C-alpha cells in the first residue's frame, strides 16, 4: 500500500506544472514618444512616466521596462524603441575600491577628494558640512552633505553669511543620482580651480561646489558596480513596486505640486508629501539663503535688483541644454533678458541649446533652479550635459567620454559663469 501511495505521489509531482522561473534583471528601454510641446507633453509627464530631459522635434523620450510600451499605448501614446540597455550584471565589488564603472569616483572618493584639496590648498579651499542625508537622519547609514568653498582667502571669505565680500558662483552635481557625468564634472572643476589659470580668477570670486547633492541616491547607483543602478531619487520612500524615493528636483517650494510632477510614490517625478519635505532640499535652500542676499520682491513678474551678484548652476544629464526660469511656466521672469543672454552665452560655447524648459522641453514645477531665482533673485541655470545617442550619450557613457567629450564643453561654460556671477544683471 505504501509503495502505491509513493508511486501516485511521484506521478502527481511529475505531471504538475513547473514553477515559473524567478524573474531576473531585465533590459531597460529608451522609448521615443510623440508628445509635442504643450498639452500633450504635460499630459505625458502628469501620468508619471520617467520622461527624460531630451526632445527631438515633437518627440520626447521615456525610460522604462518591457511593460512600459503597453502602458503608453493604453494611455494614448504610441512609442518605438530608441535604445535598449542590457540588464545589470551584478558582480562582487570591494567597498574599498575608489571607482566603479570604468573610472567614475565613488561617493567615498568624492568626499575624500574634497578633504584632500582642502589639506593641500589651505589658502584656497574650505570644506563645509551643510546638513545630513535622509538615511543619516533616520539612523540607517547615510552621509553628511558636503560643499567646498574655493577662493583666494581673505578675511570674511567662505563665511556662511549673505554679506560676505565676494560674489559667489555655486555649482552642484548629482541631484539626480543616476546622472553620473555631473559628479565627474564637479570633480574636474574643483581640481581646475586650485591648479590652473582659473585660480587667478578667485581673487574677487568665491566658488562653491557640491559634487554630490544626493548621496543616498548615489550610494544606490554605485552599488551596481560595473552595472550602475539608474536611481534618480533620494532614498526616502515607501514604493514597493518601483524605485523608492522623492525627486529632489520636484520637491523645492517654488510652485510645488503643479505641472510636471507626480503624486505617485513610485513615479520618478514623485514630488513628496509637501513642498520642501526632503532634508536634502531643506539643506540646500538653507545654504543658499546663507550665501546670497534676497534681491527680489515676491511675485512671479518681479525683477531682482541690478546689484544682485552670484549665480547657481545645477548640472544634470542629458540633452545638451542650458535652461533657466521659469520652469513651471513659459511666463517670463522679471529678469528674462539678462537670464536669456547668460544662457545663450554659455550655450554658444558648447553647442548646447538655450531656453526656458517649456520652450525646448516641457514645463515642470518644484525645481531647485526656480526656487533660487524665486526666493533670492539670483540667476540660476540647469545644464543638461550629453546627447541622447552615440557612444558618449545617455546616463552611463564610458568614463573616457568625460575627459574627451564632456569636459571640453563644460569647462568653457563654467568660466563664462564665473565671469557673469560678478554682475549678472
C-alpha angles and dihedrals in degrees: 000000000000090000091054092050091050091050091050090050092051091048091051091050091051094049096045116100116263115252115260111261116253110263109250131198112316135210120264119223134205104213125200109223127186103235115147119207112278128031096000094052093044092050090053090053092044090058089064101246120155095255113186126224091253133101132182110188106298094348130097126188128236127197114217151125132264091288097053097080091057092048091050091050091050089052091052099261117119114205142188129204110259098173138001120212115200120241115270116269107215113216132172113264130184113242087218091064107109093206140046137186096027101317111336109138119245123235090257090052092048092054093044088051092058091051092047092051091050092050093047095045109031090158090060114024136058124177115218127196103211102174148314134284121244094258091052091052088053094050091242102117114280132140148261115261106240136195133175124217113207124190141119093277121238128156111300096020120136091011116147094243131105090225095066112138100245134061114251135224114197120198126180138179139198100023079144099048099212093059093092096166089072096057089052092049089053091051092052092046092054091051091046093051093057100035113036144046088292089076089074089062091060096076091088102018138066119211119199118195127190103184095183116030094169107041097165090055092046090053087059092047095052093044086081092063108194089007102052116206111243095231111161103171135057121265099262110106149094101221111138099181101049143005114331123224144060125281102245090201091060096043103070116111100246108107087333116188097025130106125347098023134096139224090205109106090211094053118104087230096050104152099203131243095294142353113295092004094141121086092219091057092043090053094049093049092048090050093049091051088054093049103043138047117235104245100164131082119225119273134078095258099042116116127224115242122268092246093063113130133194138036137227124217122192110192118213137160142268142018107053096254137141105208130188137179141329100051096157091060142009087242111122123245123234089255097043097130093053094043091048092050093050091048093048091048091054094042092051089061094055107029090248124141119246128210148102111295092249091052097054106016123000139297121271131174134212094043121153094231091057089049094053093053094038097050102033109015091236115143109253133185142185118216116202102201121202139020130272096241141028132061094300097039132103133029097307111044118166110273092246088067090070094065098032103040117008104039095053088058099040099046095063089048090052091051089050090051091049090056095043094049092073095065109359098165 
